């Protein structure tokens, strides 16, 4: 919704395809400085608006972009189908940890509003989810990679670094996964011996049971 609103603001200057391409390029350029999250996205939208308008974007449009970011931060948390049941089922026999990246305040707020905060044995909010971050988390919690399974929708952040570490990964695809989170060689990922696929979160407990057997 925010992408669409931004495109409507900038439509007076350039085409929709140009807006999408330039915004994504700005996000990629800013990752090393701003990290992940809504606030970083908001800054990238403002920067892109200034660039695409050659500095002519008006204050009211900048305010509209800020308001869009605020709406994202305040938007009600909508749980994916099967999320609560999967967490409840797995927590009966496993330690369940939430590992997410982005702005600390934003992620803590979303977790609190989700109603799932008390369901996890641990919560880790990191700047980026790479092999080093996972290694530190597992060491901190006394877990061996061979006994760890990561479940997520992002090949780049949830699957590839975990497999490289010697752990297991279950990919649950989602249609709104950010372009940056995809990888070029998904075929190699799928062929990995410690990779599994689940069509939805409903299927995750069965996938875990299959791994254990």
N, C-alpha and C positions, 0 to 999 in steps of 0.2 A: 504493500500500500504506500509506503514511504517512497519507494522508487518511482511509482506512478505519479505521486504528488510532485516530486522533484522534477520529473520529466515535463509535467504540465507547466511548472514555473519557468523552465528553461526553453520551452517550445518556441518562444518568440525569437530566440537567438539561433538555434541549430536544430537538426533533425533528431528524432528519438534515438536512432542507432548511434549517432555521434555522442549524444548525452550518455548513453549506457557505456560505450567504450571509454570515454574520457573519465567518467566517474570511477570505473574499475581500475584504470591506469593510475589515477590519483590515490585510490585506496592502497594499491600495491606499493606505490612510492612512499606512502606514509606509514606502512606497517612497522618499519624499524624504529620510527620515532614515537608513534602514537599507540602502537599495539592494536589489539582487537577490541571490539565492543561498540556500543551505540555512540558513545562520545567521540570516538575516533571516526566513525562513519559520518557523524554530523560535521566535524571539521573538514572532512574530505568533500562533503557536499558543498560547503561554503567555498572552499578553495576552487572546486570545479566550476561553481557558478561565477566566480570572479574571472576565471580564465576564459570560459566560454563566452562571456559577455564583454570581453576585453575591458573589464573594470567598470562596466556600465550598469551592472545589476543594482537595483535600488534597495534601500534599507528595508522596505516592507517585504521584499522577497527574501532577504536574508533572515528577517524575523520569522517568515513562514517556514523556512528551512529549520530554524532553531525550534519552532513549535512542533514540527514533525518529529524531530529528535526527542523532544520532551514527551510526546505522545507515545513513542516507542518505549521509553523508560517507564511510563506509567501504565502501559497496556496490560490488561489482565493476563495472567499466565494460563495458557491452555495446554493441558497435558495431552500428549499423544495417546492414541488409543492403545490400551494394554500396558501402559507404563506403570501405573499404580499396582496392577495385579502382578506384573512380572517382578517388581521390586519386593512385594510382599511374599511371593512364593519363594524367590531365591534367598531372601533374608532368613528363612526358616532353617536353612542348611549351609549357608555361605556368608562370609563377610562381604558386605556390599558397600562399595565406595563410589562417590560421585567425583569425577575428574572433569573439570571444565576450564576454559581459558577466557580471558577478557578482563574487563574492569571489575575490580574487587567489589566495590559498592553495588554496582548493577547486578552482578551475579548473586551476591548475598541477598539482595532484595528479591530477585526472582525466585530463589530457593525458598525464602520465607513465605512468599505469596503462593507458592505452588502447593503448600500443605504437605510436602514430602520431606521437609528438613529433618524430622526425627526418625525417618526410615533408614537413614544411612549410618553405617558404622564410622565412616569418616568422609570428610569433604575436602577436596583439594582444588583450589582456584589458582591457576598458573598463568604466566604471561603468554606462553606458547606450549603446545603439546608436541614435543619432539622426544627423541630417544633419551636424551639427557634428563629431561623433566620426568619421564616415566621411571627411569632408573633411580633418581633421587626419591621419588614417591615410594617405590617398592622397598628401597633400603630403609626409609623412615618407618615403614609399617611392618618390617620384618617379613616381607613376602618374596618368595622366589619367582622369577619370571615363568618358570614351568607350571606354577600353580595359579597364574594370573590370567584372567580373560577380560579383554576390553570389548565393550559393546558400544557401537556408535554408527553414525551415518556418514562420517567424513573419512574417505580413504586416506587423505593426507595427514590428518591429525589423530584419528582413532585406530587406524589399521596398520599402515606401513611402519611407523616407528615402533609399534608394539611387536610386530612380527620380527623386526630387526633385532629386538631385544631378547628374543627367544621365548616370548609369551604367545598367547593365543588371542585371536580376534574374531568377533562376530559382526559382520556388516549388516546393518538394517537400513536400507536405502530410504531416502526421503526426497520428494520432488522439489523441495525448496532449498536443497543444499547449495551453499554459496559456490560459485564457479572456482574460487581459489582452493576449495577443499577437494576438488577432483584431481586426479593424476593422469599422466599420459598413458602409462602402461598398467591399466587395470587388469589386463589378462594375466600378467605375472602375479599380481596380488591374489587373484582368484585361484590360481593354480598352486599357491603355497600350501604346504601340508598342514599348517596350523591355522589356516583361514577357513571360516565357515560363513554361510549366508543365511539370513533369516528374512522372510518377506515382511514380517511385522514384529512388534515387541511381544505379541502373544506367543510367538514361536520360540522366543529366547530360552525359557526354562527347558524346553525339550532339546534345544541345541546344546545347552550346558550338560544335560544328562547324557546326550550322545557322546560328547567329548570325554566325560568321565568313564563311560563304559568302554 
